[in-house]
Amino acid sequence: MTLWLIPLFCGVAMKNDLFNLDGEVAAVLGGTGVLGGAMAEALAGAGAQVAVVGRSEDRGLDCVRRIEAAGGKAMFQQADAMSRDSLTRARDSIEKTWGTVTVLVNGAGGNKPEGTVPPGGDFCKMSLDGWEAVFDLNLVGGALLPSQVFGETMVAARKGSIINIASMSSILPLSRVVSYSASKAAVLNLTLWLAREWATKGVRVNAISPGFFPAEQNRRMLLKDDGAYTERGQAIVGHTPMARFGEAHELAGAVVWLASPRAASFVTGQNIVVDGGFSSVTI
């Protein structure tokens, strides 16, 4: 029986082309950044039509050009993830051109100095304004509003995959960045809630938690100007079994898998960790 099942399984997998995203329409919020741009390119490479959504037109168009140069199909939509009206206009524009968005990557977000506790600082003196600003950025703009706006048409079409970008610090809180860690933990909780809410409505909701990938918001924390590790960067790499930081393209597999209506058809409410083993180490 084993000899019969293996060829059958392999034949079905090849016939179904599990990771082919032809016919899917993806919106990548934060696609103007390093990690978001890499995920947009990965989705386009798998066959999706990709809308790069963000505030920076220059960086967004750069991403579109990279996708098109590789043979993919892309557009740029300028939008503010903190504005429901702005997101709705972007969604409507995408859907007027390509049809219903079926894949949403919530990659907007970041951190603010006023929401951190610096070395020698006092948590009790951290400003509430700083805390709220980081929560708004990561939870409201980074997951809640986009999921409401794009999720509305996904539920109506009874088809869709929402991929929230959380963080390793949502699982294992990172020193100093208290607001960031807590807000990303809230993103994971919202992911679970939405997964349960929309599971029978054709919409899957999952999260990816990247480990440490040098990008816009954390590069100075991890690397010196000459590319050498900072003290904090060295501590992180020393805690990572693969002994290095991640590279943006290494998020491609997770995002394409979760986007696929075939490969991940029974996957919802999950947090996929891509961290080089960081979370497997205690001491």
MIKELUM-444922 format. One record per residue: residue number from 1; x, y, z of N, C-alpha, C in turn; residue in one letter. Coordinates in steps of 0.05 Angstrom, whole numbers. Atoms other than C-alpha are relative to their C-alpha. Layout:
BEGIN
<site NUM,<X,Y,Z>,<X,Y,Z>,<X,Y,Z>,"A">
...
// end
This chain:
BEGIN
<site 1,<16,-24,0>,<0,0,0>,<17,25,0>,"M">
<site 2,<-18,-23,-1>,<57,47,15>,<10,7,-28>,"T">
<site 3,<-10,-6,27>,<85,39,-55>,<-21,12,-18>,"L">
<site 4,<22,-12,17>,<17,57,-85>,<-5,29,8>,"W">
<site 5,<7,-27,-10>,<6,118,-41>,<20,21,-8>,"L">
<site 6,<-21,-21,5>,<72,153,-54>,<-2,11,-28>,"I">
<site 7,<2,-10,27>,<67,157,-130>,<-26,16,-4>,"P">
<site 8,<25,-14,3>,<-6,178,-124>,<2,28,13>,"L">
<site 9,<-3,-25,-13>,<11,233,-75>,<17,19,-16>,"F">
<site 10,<-18,-17,16>,<68,259,-117>,<-14,10,-25>,"C">
<site 11,<14,-8,24>,<25,259,-179>,<-21,22,5>,"G">
<site 12,<20,-20,-7>,<-30,298,-145>,<13,27,6>,"V">
<site 13,<-14,-25,-8>,<20,349,-117>,<9,15,-25>,"A">
<site 14,<-9,-13,24>,<49,362,-186>,<-23,10,-17>,"M">
<site 15,<23,-8,16>,<-18,365,-220>,<-13,25,11>,"K">
<site 16,<13,-23,-13>,<-47,414,-170>,<18,25,2>,"N">
<site 17,<-19,-22,0>,<16,457,-172>,<-5,17,26>,"D">
<site 18,<8,-11,-26>,<9,473,-98>,<7,29,5>,"L">
<site 19,<-9,-27,-7>,<48,537,-95>,<-3,20,-23>,"F">
<site 20,<5,-19,22>,<25,569,-160>,<-22,19,8>,"N">
<site 21,<19,-21,-8>,<-11,635,-146>,<-13,13,-24>,"L">
<site 22,<14,-11,23>,<-37,647,-216>,<-29,5,7>,"D">
<site 23,<28,-7,-6>,<-104,683,-211>,<-4,14,26>,"G">
<site 24,<2,-13,-26>,<-90,710,-141>,<7,30,-3>,"E">
<site 25,<-6,-29,-1>,<-91,785,-128>,<9,7,28>,"V">
<site 26,<-12,-5,-26>,<-45,806,-71>,<4,30,5>,"A">
<site 27,<-7,-27,-9>,<-40,871,-33>,<20,-2,22>,"A">
<site 28,<-21,2,-20>,<25,879,6>,<3,27,12>,"V">
<site 29,<-3,-25,-15>,<20,935,57>,<28,0,12>,"L">
<site 30,<-27,-1,-8>,<89,958,75>,<18,-11,-21>,"G">
<site 31,<-16,11,22>,<113,933,7>,<21,19,-9>,"G">
<site 32,<-21,-19,6>,<155,995,2>,<25,-3,16>,"T">
<site 33,<-23,5,-17>,<202,969,55>,<16,-24,-9>,"G">
<site 34,<-18,22,8>,<258,917,52>,<-14,-27,2>,"V">
<site 35,<13,26,-4>,<220,858,81>,<-26,-2,-16>,"L">
<site 36,<25,0,15>,<153,877,51>,<4,-2,-30>,"G">
<site 37,<-7,2,29>,<185,887,-17>,<8,-28,-8>,"G">
<site 38,<-8,27,6>,<217,819,-14>,<-24,-19,-1>,"A">
<site 39,<24,17,0>,<150,787,2>,<-17,6,-24>,"M">
<site 40,<15,-7,25>,<116,825,-55>,<13,-13,-24>,"A">
<site 41,<-13,13,23>,<169,799,-103>,<-4,-30,1>,"E">
<site 42,<4,29,-2>,<160,728,-77>,<-28,-7,-10>,"A">
<site 43,<27,6,9>,<85,730,-88>,<-3,3,-30>,"L">
<site 44,<1,-5,29>,<93,759,-158>,<15,-23,-14>,"A">
<site 45,<-15,21,12>,<145,706,-173>,<-15,-26,-1>,"G">
<site 46,<16,24,0>,<94,652,-156>,<-25,3,-17>,"A">
<site 47,<22,-4,19>,<44,683,-205>,<-21,19,8>,"G">
<site 48,<21,-18,-8>,<2,731,-164>,<4,28,-13>,"A">
<site 49,<-1,-28,7>,<-15,801,-188>,<3,15,26>,"Q">
<site 50,<-6,-12,-26>,<14,845,-134>,<-2,30,0>,"V">
<site 51,<2,-29,-6>,<-5,914,-109>,<19,6,23>,"A">
<site 52,<-19,-9,-20>,<52,946,-71>,<-13,24,13>,"V">
<site 53,<15,-21,-14>,<17,990,-19>,<17,13,21>,"V">
<site 54,<-16,-14,-20>,<52,1043,22>,<-1,30,-5>,"G">
<site 55,<0,-29,2>,<67,1116,31>,<20,11,-19>,"R">
<site 56,<-22,-10,17>,<132,1124,-8>,<-4,-9,-29>,"S">
<site 57,<3,6,28>,<118,1128,-82>,<26,-9,-13>,"E">
<site 58,<-26,7,12>,<192,1125,-100>,<7,-29,6>,"D">
<site 59,<-8,28,-8>,<205,1061,-61>,<-21,-20,-11>,"R">
<site 60,<20,18,10>,<139,1031,-83>,<4,-5,-30>,"G">
<site 61,<-4,3,28>,<153,1043,-156>,<26,-16,-6>,"L">
<site 62,<-24,16,3>,<223,1014,-147>,<-7,-30,2>,"D">
<site 63,<8,28,-3>,<191,950,-122>,<-15,-10,-24>,"C">
<site 64,<16,7,24>,<142,949,-180>,<19,-6,-23>,"V">
<site 65,<-19,3,22>,<200,957,-229>,<15,-27,3>,"R">
<site 66,<-14,26,-4>,<237,898,-198>,<-17,-23,-7>,"R">
<site 67,<19,22,6>,<176,854,-203>,<-4,-2,-30>,"I">
<site 68,<5,0,29>,<163,874,-275>,<24,-9,-15>,"E">
<site 69,<-25,9,14>,<236,864,-294>,<3,-30,2>,"A">
<site 70,<-2,29,-4>,<230,793,-268>,<-23,-15,-14>,"A">
<site 71,<22,12,15>,<168,781,-311>,<-26,-1,15>,"G">
<site 72,<25,0,-16>,<115,793,-257>,<-18,23,-7>,"G">
<site 73,<19,-21,4>,<55,838,-255>,<-5,14,26>,"K">
<site 74,<2,-15,-24>,<51,894,-205>,<-10,28,-5>,"A">
<site 75,<8,-29,0>,<23,963,-189>,<7,11,27>,"M">
<site 76,<-4,-14,-25>,<36,1015,-136>,<-26,14,8>,"F">
<site 77,<23,-15,-11>,<-20,1043,-92>,<10,15,25>,"Q">
<site 78,<-8,-16,-23>,<-4,1100,-45>,<-22,0,20>,"Q">
<site 79,<20,0,-21>,<-40,1093,21>,<13,2,27>,"A">
<site 80,<-8,-2,-28>,<-34,1107,95>,<-15,-21,15>,"D">
<site 81,<12,23,-14>,<-47,1044,136>,<-16,10,24>,"A">
<site 82,<15,-10,-23>,<-73,1088,192>,<-26,14,-7>,"M">
<site 83,<24,-14,9>,<-130,1116,150>,<-18,-20,-14>,"S">
<site 84,<20,18,13>,<-192,1075,134>,<-7,10,-28>,"R">
<site 85,<7,-11,26>,<-210,1122,77>,<22,-5,-20>,"D">
<site 86,<-22,5,18>,<-141,1116,47>,<2,-29,-9>,"S">
<site 87,<-1,28,6>,<-141,1041,51>,<-23,-9,-18>,"L">
<site 88,<23,7,16>,<-211,1037,22>,<4,9,-29>,"T">
<site 89,<-5,-9,27>,<-190,1079,-38>,<20,-18,-14>,"R">
<site 90,<-20,18,12>,<-129,1034,-49>,<-13,-26,-8>,"A">
<site 91,<14,25,5>,<-172,971,-44>,<-18,2,-25>,"R">
<site 92,<19,-3,22>,<-224,998,-92>,<15,3,-27>,"D">
<site 93,<-16,-4,24>,<-171,1019,-142>,<12,-26,-10>,"S">
<site 94,<-11,26,7>,<-138,951,-141>,<-21,-18,-12>,"I">
<site 95,<21,18,9>,<-203,914,-148>,<-14,9,-26>,"E">
<site 96,<10,-10,26>,<-226,959,-205>,<17,-10,-23>,"K">
<site 97,<-18,9,21>,<-165,937,-244>,<2,-30,-2>,"T">
<site 98,<-6,29,0>,<-155,864,-223>,<-21,-18,12>,"W">
<site 99,<19,16,-14>,<-215,842,-183>,<6,-2,30>,"G">
<site 100,<-2,1,-30>,<-222,822,-110>,<28,-8,9>,"T">
<site 101,<-25,8,-12>,<-159,821,-69>,<-4,-26,16>,"V">
<site 102,<3,26,-13>,<-149,750,-46>,<23,-7,20>,"T">
<site 103,<-22,3,-18>,<-83,757,-9>,<7,27,12>,"V">
<site 104,<-8,-25,-13>,<-68,811,42>,<23,-5,18>,"L">
<site 105,<-23,1,-18>,<0,818,74>,<1,26,16>,"V">
<site 106,<0,-23,-17>,<-2,865,133>,<29,5,10>,"N">
<site 107,<-28,-4,-7>,<70,887,133>,<7,28,9>,"G">
<site 108,<-6,-27,-10>,<63,960,156>,<5,-2,30>,"A">
<site 109,<-5,-1,-29>,<88,977,225>,<28,10,6>,"G">
<site 110,<-26,-10,-8>,<150,995,264>,<2,7,29>,"G">
<site 111,<-4,-7,-28>,<176,1024,328>,<6,30,2>,"N">
<site 112,<-6,-28,-5>,<186,1093,359>,<16,2,26>,"K">
<site 113,<-18,-2,-23>,<240,1115,408>,<-16,6,26>,"P">
<site 114,<15,-8,-23>,<188,1145,455>,<-16,-24,12>,"E">
<site 115,<14,24,-11>,<157,1075,464>,<20,-20,10>,"G">
<site 116,<-20,19,-9>,<222,1043,487>,<11,9,28>,"T">
<site 117,<-14,-6,-26>,<260,1039,553>,<30,-2,-6>,"V">
<site 118,<-29,2,7>,<333,1057,538>,<16,-12,23>,"P">
<site 119,<-18,10,-21>,<392,1027,576>,<1,20,24>,"P">
<site 120,<0,-17,-24>,<388,1054,647>,<-25,16,3>,"G">
<site 121,<25,-14,-1>,<318,1081,633>,<-19,-11,20>,"G">
<site 122,<19,8,-20>,<258,1075,677>,<-27,-5,-13>,"D">
<site 123,<26,8,12>,<196,1037,652>,<-22,18,11>,"F">
<site 124,<22,-15,-13>,<153,1076,701>,<-2,29,-11>,"C">
<site 125,<0,-27,11>,<172,1141,665>,<-5,0,-30>,"K">
<site 126,<6,1,28>,<157,1117,595>,<-27,14,-5>,"M">
<site 127,<24,-16,5>,<105,1163,564>,<-23,-18,-11>,"S">
<site 128,<23,14,11>,<35,1138,550>,<-4,6,-29>,"L">
<site 129,<2,-7,28>,<37,1176,485>,<18,-18,-17>,"D">
<site 130,<-18,18,14>,<97,1134,463>,<-12,-28,-3>,"G">
<site 131,<12,26,0>,<62,1070,482>,<-23,-1,-20>,"W">
<site 132,<24,0,17>,<-2,1089,445>,<9,3,-30>,"E">
<site 133,<-9,-4,27>,<36,1112,383>,<10,-26,-13>,"A">
<site 134,<-10,26,11>,<71,1044,375>,<-23,-20,-3>,"V">
<site 135,<23,18,3>,<6,1006,388>,<-17,8,-25>,"F">
<site 136,<15,-9,23>,<-29,1048,336>,<14,-9,-26>,"D">
<site 137,<-15,6,24>,<26,1036,286>,<-1,-30,-6>,"L">
<site 138,<-2,29,5>,<31,960,295>,<-26,-15,1>,"N">
<site 139,<25,14,-3>,<-38,939,317>,<-22,12,-18>,"L">
<site 140,<22,-13,15>,<-86,990,286>,<7,1,-29>,"V">
<site 141,<-7,-2,28>,<-49,1006,222>,<13,-25,-11>,"G">
<site 142,<-14,23,9>,<-9,942,220>,<-16,-25,-3>,"G">
<site 143,<17,25,2>,<-67,893,225>,<-30,6,0>,"A">
<site 144,<29,-4,-4>,<-135,919,248>,<-14,13,-24>,"L">
<site 145,<14,-14,21>,<-155,971,196>,<2,-14,-27>,"L">
<site 146,<-2,14,25>,<-127,935,135>,<-16,-26,-1>,"P">
<site 147,<16,25,0>,<-160,870,156>,<-29,6,-2>,"S">
<site 148,<28,-8,3>,<-226,906,163>,<-7,7,-28>,"Q">
<site 149,<6,-11,27>,<-222,941,96>,<2,-22,-21>,"V">
<site 150,<-4,21,20>,<-194,884,54>,<-16,-25,7>,"F">
<site 151,<15,23,-8>,<-227,830,95>,<-29,1,-7>,"G">
<site 152,<28,-4,7>,<-295,859,79>,<-7,-13,-27>,"E">
<site 153,<5,12,26>,<-290,840,6>,<8,-29,-2>,"T">
<site 154,<-7,28,-1>,<-255,775,20>,<-23,-17,11>,"M">
<site 155,<22,15,-11>,<-312,752,64>,<-24,-1,-19>,"V">
<site 156,<22,-1,20>,<-362,774,11>,<5,-20,-22>,"A">
<site 157,<-8,18,22>,<-324,733,-41>,<4,-29,11>,"A">
<site 158,<-5,26,-13>,<-314,676,10>,<26,-12,-9>,"R">
<site 159,<-27,10,8>,<-241,671,-9>,<21,21,9>,"K">
<site 160,<-21,-18,-6>,<-178,700,19>,<20,-11,21>,"G">
<site 161,<-21,7,-19>,<-114,694,59>,<12,26,11>,"S">
<site 162,<-12,-23,-13>,<-92,748,109>,<25,-10,15>,"I">
<site 163,<-25,8,-13>,<-20,744,131>,<10,24,16>,"I">
<site 164,<-10,-22,-17>,<-2,788,190>,<30,-4,6>,"N">
<site 165,<-29,1,-6>,<71,804,203>,<3,7,30>,"I">
<site 166,<-5,-4,-29>,<85,795,277>,<30,3,5>,"A">
<site 167,<-28,-3,-7>,<154,788,308>,<8,-21,20>,"S">
<site 168,<-9,18,-21>,<197,742,349>,<-4,13,28>,"M">
<site 169,<4,-13,-26>,<190,794,404>,<-29,0,9>,"S">
<site 170,<28,3,-9>,<115,781,405>,<-2,-26,16>,"S">
<site 171,<-1,26,-14>,<133,711,432>,<19,2,24>,"I">
<site 172,<-20,-4,-21>,<196,726,472>,<6,29,1>,"L">
<site 173,<-3,-29,-1>,<194,799,493>,<30,8,1>,"P">
<site 174,<-28,-9,3>,<258,835,474>,<4,24,19>,"L">
<site 175,<-5,-22,-18>,<290,881,525>,<-1,27,-14>,"S">
<site 176,<1,-27,9>,<280,956,516>,<-26,6,-16>,"R">
<site 177,<22,-7,18>,<226,952,462>,<-27,-10,10>,"V">
<site 178,<23,10,-14>,<168,942,509>,<-26,4,-16>,"V">
<site 179,<25,-6,15>,<114,976,467>,<-1,-17,-25>,"S">
<site 180,<-1,16,24>,<136,941,404>,<-7,-29,5>,"Y">
<site 181,<5,28,-7>,<137,872,437>,<-30,-4,7>,"S">
<site 182,<27,3,-9>,<69,882,469>,<-20,4,-23>,"A">
<site 183,<18,-5,23>,<37,910,405>,<1,-23,-20>,"S">
<site 184,<-2,23,18>,<63,852,363>,<-13,-25,13>,"K">
<site 185,<15,22,-13>,<36,803,415>,<-30,4,-4>,"A">
<site 186,<28,-6,5>,<-31,837,406>,<-7,-7,-29>,"A">
<site 187,<5,8,27>,<-24,825,331>,<-5,-30,-2>,"V">
<site 188,<4,29,0>,<-17,751,344>,<-28,-8,12>,"L">
<site 189,<26,5,-12>,<-79,752,388>,<-22,6,-19>,"N">
<site 190,<20,-7,20>,<-119,788,334>,<0,-20,-22>,"L">
<site 191,<-2,20,21>,<-94,737,284>,<-17,-25,8>,"T">
<site 192,<16,23,-10>,<-124,680,327>,<-30,7,0>,"L">
<site 193,<28,-8,-2>,<-189,718,337>,<-13,0,-28>,"W">
<site 194,<11,-1,27>,<-199,732,263>,<-1,-28,-13>,"L">
<site 195,<0,27,11>,<-179,661,244>,<-25,-15,8>,"A">
<site 196,<24,13,-11>,<-235,635,288>,<-25,12,-12>,"R">
<site 197,<24,-14,10>,<-285,687,264>,<-6,-6,-29>,"E">
<site 198,<4,2,29>,<-274,677,190>,<6,-28,-12>,"W">
<site 199,<-8,27,10>,<-256,603,186>,<-21,-13,-17>,"A">
<site 200,<21,12,16>,<-324,584,158>,<-9,19,-23>,"T">
<site 201,<7,-20,21>,<-326,645,111>,<20,1,-22>,"K">
<site 202,<-19,2,22>,<-270,624,65>,<25,16,3>,"G">
<site 203,<-23,-18,-4>,<-217,670,95>,<18,-12,22>,"V">
<site 204,<-19,10,-19>,<-155,642,128>,<17,24,10>,"R">
<site 205,<-16,-22,-12>,<-115,687,176>,<23,-13,16>,"V">
<site 206,<-24,11,-13>,<-44,670,197>,<20,23,4>,"N">
<site 207,<-21,-20,-5>,<19,706,219>,<27,-12,-6>,"A">
<site 208,<-29,7,2>,<93,704,205>,<15,16,20>,"I">
<site 209,<-17,-14,-20>,<141,721,261>,<29,-2,-9>,"S">
<site 210,<-29,1,8>,<209,739,231>,<17,3,25>,"P">
<site 211,<-20,-5,-21>,<269,734,275>,<14,27,-5>,"G">
<site 212,<-14,-26,3>,<323,787,264>,<10,3,-28>,"F">
<site 213,<-7,-6,28>,<328,814,194>,<6,30,-1>,"F">
<site 214,<-7,-29,2>,<366,880,186>,<-17,14,-21>,"P">
<site 215,<17,-15,19>,<317,929,154>,<0,29,9>,"A">
<site 216,<-1,-29,-5>,<299,1003,159>,<-1,6,30>,"E">
<site 217,<4,-8,-27>,<276,1005,231>,<20,-10,20>,"Q">
<site 218,<-18,11,-20>,<328,962,265>,<29,-2,-9>,"N">
<site 219,<-27,3,10>,<391,966,222>,<21,12,19>,"R">
<site 220,<-19,-13,-18>,<426,1015,268>,<3,-14,27>,"R">
<site 221,<-1,15,-25>,<409,972,328>,<17,-24,-3>,"M">
<site 222,<-13,25,4>,<440,911,296>,<28,3,-12>,"L">
<site 223,<-25,-2,16>,<496,936,251>,<12,29,2>,"L">
<site 224,<-14,-26,1>,<549,991,253>,<1,9,-30>,"K">
<site 225,<-2,-11,27>,<561,1035,192>,<18,-17,-18>,"D">
<site 226,<-18,16,17>,<617,989,169>,<-9,-29,-3>,"D">
<site 227,<12,26,3>,<572,928,173>,<7,-19,22>,"G">
<site 228,<-6,17,-23>,<602,900,237>,<-24,0,19>,"A">
<site 229,<22,1,-19>,<555,877,291>,<3,21,22>,"Y">
<site 230,<0,-16,-24>,<536,925,346>,<1,-19,24>,"T">
<site 231,<0,17,-23>,<539,899,417>,<-26,-16,2>,"E">
<site 232,<26,13,-1>,<465,884,415>,<-3,-20,-23>,"R">
<site 233,<0,19,22>,<472,852,346>,<15,-25,6>,"G">
<site 234,<-16,23,-7>,<527,807,371>,<-14,-18,20>,"Q">
<site 235,<14,16,-20>,<485,785,430>,<-23,-16,-14>,"A">
<site 236,<22,14,14>,<427,767,383>,<11,-22,-17>,"I">
<site 237,<-12,21,17>,<471,729,334>,<11,-23,18>,"V">
<site 238,<-10,20,-18>,<503,693,393>,<-22,-17,11>,"G">
<site 239,<23,14,-10>,<433,671,414>,<-14,-16,-23>,"H">
<site 240,<13,12,24>,<415,647,343>,<17,-24,-9>,"T">
<site 241,<-15,24,8>,<436,575,327>,<13,2,-28>,"P">
<site 242,<-12,-2,27>,<448,593,253>,<22,21,0>,"M">
<site 243,<-22,-19,-4>,<496,647,279>,<1,22,-21>,"A">
<site 244,<1,-23,19>,<473,702,231>,<-28,12,1>,"R">
<site 245,<26,-12,3>,<416,749,216>,<-14,-13,-25>,"F">
<site 246,<15,10,23>,<361,730,166>,<4,20,-23>,"G">
<site 247,<0,-17,24>,<360,756,95>,<-29,1,-11>,"E">
<site 248,<28,-5,7>,<296,785,66>,<-12,-22,-17>,"A">
<site 249,<11,21,18>,<288,731,13>,<-7,-25,14>,"H">
<site 250,<6,25,-15>,<285,678,67>,<-28,0,12>,"E">
<site 251,<28,-1,-8>,<214,700,83>,<-18,-10,-23>,"L">
<site 252,<16,6,24>,<191,680,13>,<-16,-26,3>,"A">
<site 253,<13,25,-2>,<174,608,28>,<-25,1,18>,"G">
<site 254,<23,-2,-19>,<129,624,87>,<-23,16,-11>,"A">
<site 255,<22,-17,10>,<90,679,53>,<-14,-13,-24>,"V">
<site 256,<12,13,23>,<79,640,-12>,<-17,-24,9>,"V">
<site 257,<15,23,-11>,<57,578,27>,<-26,10,12>,"W">
<site 258,<25,-9,-13>,<7,616,70>,<-19,14,-19>,"L">
<site 259,<17,-12,20>,<-19,654,9>,<-14,-20,-17>,"A">
<site 260,<10,20,19>,<-32,590,-30>,<-27,-12,10>,"S">
<site 261,<25,12,-8>,<-105,568,-29>,<0,-30,-2>,"P">
<site 262,<-3,29,2>,<-81,497,-44>,<19,-11,21>,"R">
<site 263,<-20,11,-19>,<-18,486,-3>,<-7,5,29>,"A">
<site 264,<7,-7,-28>,<-46,520,59>,<-30,1,4>,"A">
<site 265,<29,-1,-1>,<-120,505,50>,<-12,-6,27>,"S">
<site 266,<10,7,-26>,<-128,477,120>,<17,13,22>,"F">
<site 267,<-18,-13,-19>,<-80,525,154>,<-12,28,7>,"V">
<site 268,<9,-26,-9>,<-109,582,195>,<5,2,30>,"T">
<site 269,<-5,-5,-29>,<-95,614,263>,<28,-8,8>,"G">
<site 270,<-27,10,-7>,<-21,595,259>,<20,24,-1>,"Q">
<site 271,<-22,-19,0>,<42,635,273>,<25,-15,-10>,"N">
<site 272,<-23,14,12>,<100,614,228>,<25,16,7>,"I">
<site 273,<-24,-13,-10>,<167,630,260>,<23,-5,-20>,"V">
<site 274,<-23,1,19>,<225,645,213>,<23,15,14>,"V">
<site 275,<-18,-14,-18>,<282,659,261>,<28,-12,3>,"D">
<site 276,<-26,12,-2>,<343,616,248>,<5,-15,26>,"G">
<site 277,<-3,16,-25>,<329,578,312>,<1,17,26>,"G">
<site 278,<-1,-18,-23>,<328,639,359>,<-17,-9,23>,"F">
<site 279,<19,7,-21>,<267,615,396>,<5,-27,12>,"S">
<site 280,<-5,27,-11>,<296,546,408>,<21,0,22>,"S">
<site 281,<-22,-2,-19>,<351,571,454>,<-10,14,26>,"V">
<site 282,<6,-13,-26>,<342,586,528>,<24,13,12>,"T">
<site 283,<-24,-12,-11>,<412,596,555>,<24,-9,-17>,"I">
// end
